[in-house]
């Protein structure tokens, strides 16, 4: 365990990961990217290859092969997720990752043999075993991040991993699809078109193995005994996940992200198949361009999400992502397939999906008990698979019912409306705070000096100077921890002010009973909150610090807590200050 995570557990200031931990993290990112690239490269070689083989033999199964592949990639997660979680919780996650890298190399050797023999069932079977390898890798690669970087950088690491994964998926889908189409046009043979790309992908599996051995070996947790009951323990893991409301809601949101992505993928494959039927060479190219738009949007959204979540997990990004997903689905309904508007709408859908996913994925990992992280993540992976399997069945059903792609996207928009409304009910405070602080940062460049002086845990009494009416917002935006402010309880009865005060978790105090006010404020600090009180008791009329009132001292003594002085600079002379005795209207 790195020193950063040890300090976080003890509530101490974290010095940050060491250089060797960063090397391990970036090696993990490279391994994850290469693994995702190889998975998608094989899948999007088999999809157009299957359409071509089906057309050659006069069969109709080419249109449903993508659904078969979609279920094959999910089946190992459903069957073997308990074993993967047990291995991640019982052995060093680094060694589990290395085992998965060796498995991938062996699978691709067999893939090359199937292409040489021109035997599609064997290639499809290899795709299943590649999914088994990904199942073993998943909880280990996700669980090791916190052990390498600590909790404070989980939001950043989650966004970076998502970015690497999406960019790799994007490259695998786009490059292989276009390459396959070009070689099919040149050779006229689907097997010849797919063989050389598979040779290069197999070489990529060797690179993955090298990166696996660059990851630092983390210590193994207390080994758990292997029991036959593990075969059905994924139901217990899922129940363990669902018993905690924060983990349950996060996991359901993540599952919806993957189901949304699966539906978009299969609907776009249907669009490509309708426009270029019977194994047409442009089928692979068309699917690649559509996935380029959607995956590119997810990649950009993941980068932005990582930056927004760099200092702390910003859950307000989640409902914003849901809104974008809803609007973009409606735009796709209005768009002509393969038009520039269609591709832009797909990209916006991907952007919104990434915004929806990044913060709740980081939150889920951060909330896990370290000793049960593998089980929780395996349970989440199972839920994701069930969501995607439901999406595969739903899209296949809509295809058999004769629903057009536009009608399917309309249904997807309606589901997104319901999901977004529910998320808005759960996270109204986080969403409004994010919008308010985004608007604030558009006009003010907020710089926090020595943010690490704020303890990561425990009650703190924040004592800033009071220069402007924006001080509370500035402090909330600048603080690495949520801040609760004191407000006279009379204001809570006002319609607008009261709702805003409750939304921002303001502490109500009595203006008439001073002792009760001190007691309430001290209790809020003792609960482990960061409570802010302006010691001057009023707005500065000169720009200088005024005389401190006794309230701060009494609260600090009552709570026996740390007092954290804060100085706000650069706000004097703003329209929200009392400079020249005027507010707002200044010349």
Secondary structure, DSSP 8 states (H G I E B T S, - for coil): --HHHHHHHHT-------HHHHHHHHHHHHHHHHHHHHHHHHHHHHHHHHHHHHHHHT-SGGGTHHHHHHHHHHHHHHHHHHHHHHHHHHS-HHHHHHHHHHHHHHHHHHHHHHHHHT-HHHHHHHHHHHHHHHHHHHHHHHHHHHHHH-STTHHHHHHHHHHHHHHHHHHHHHHHHHHHHHHHHHHS-HHHHHHHHHHHHHHHHHHHHHHHTTS------S-----GGGGGHHHHHHHHHHHSHHHHHHHHHHHHHHHHHHHHHHHHHHHHHHHS-TT-THHHHHHHHHHHHHHHHHHHHHHHHHHHTSSS--THHHHHHHHHHHHHHHHHHHS-TTSHHHHHHHHHHHHHHHHHHHHHHHHHHHHS-GGGHHHHHHHHHHHHHHHHHHHHHHHHHHHHTT--HHHHHHHHHHHHHHHHHHHHHH-HHHHHHHHHHHHHHHH-----SSGGGS-SSS-EEEEE---BTTHHHHHHHH-SS-EEEEEEGGGGGSHHHHHHHHHTT-EEE-SS-HHHHHHHHHHHHHTT-EEE--TTSS--SSSS-----THHHHHHHHHT-EEEEE---S-TTSTTB-GGG-SS---
